[in-house]
């Protein structure tokens, strides 16, 4: 019975590692696109940066979870992860329209712009995840 349970372990490890690689890739790309240095601001104990990046990460992981659950194979999963990354980048640029100097305001520690960016990213990610059910 235990061996039967462990039969799925290789597939689990492949998809789990694929997910981790996608998350690292997302963080690498996303933090290069924003004008503020999220990780330095977080190291400097700036809550605004942590809120914006953390919620953005959730906005990426939600469709990643959907891609893992619904993909036909790992390549299919990676394609949909790339689409999720692109959606998050688009959201970053769109939410800057009504909030000028978004990155500068987050870097200055303003919470309202950080929450706006983070929750917009999460909302887009949830919509993205729901749209990936095919």
Long-range contacts (C-beta under 8 A, 24 or more apart in sequence): 14-74, 15-68, 15-74, 15-77, 18-68, 18-74, 18-77, 18-78, 18-81, 19-64, 19-68, 22-64, 22-78, 22-81, 22-85, 23-57, 23-60, 23-61, 23-64, 25-81, 25-85, 26-57, 26-60, 26-81, 26-84, 26-85, 26-88, 27-57, 29-85, 29-89, 30-56, 30-60, 30-85, 30-88, 30-89, 30-92, 33-89, 33-92, 34-92, 34-103, 35-103, 35-104, 35-107, 36-103, 36-104, 36-106, 36-107, 37-107, 41-106, 41-107, 46-107, 46-109, 47-109, 47-111, 47-114, 48-105, 48-106, 48-107, 48-108, 48-109, 48-110, 48-111, 48-113, 48-114, 49-106, 49-107, 49-114, 51-111, 51-114, 51-115, 51-118, 52-106, 52-113, 52-114, 52-115, 52-117, 52-118, 52-121, 53-118, 54-118, 55-115, 55-117, 55-118, 55-119, 55-121, 55-122, 56-88, 56-92, 56-117, 56-118, 56-121, 56-122, 58-121, 58-122, 58-125, 59-88, 59-91, 59-118, 59-121, 59-122, 59-123, 59-124, 59-125, 59-126, 59-128, 60-84, 60-85, 60-88, 60-121, 60-125, 61-125, 62-122, 62-125, 62-126, 62-128, 62-129, 63-87, 63-125, 63-128, 63-129, 63-132, 65-129, 66-128, 66-129, 66-130, 66-132, 66-133, 67-132, 70-132, 70-133, 70-134, 80-132, 83-128, 84-125, 84-128, 87-124, 87-125, 87-128, 88-121, 88-124, 88-125, 90-124, 91-120, 91-121, 91-124, 92-117, 92-121, 94-120, 95-120, 95-121
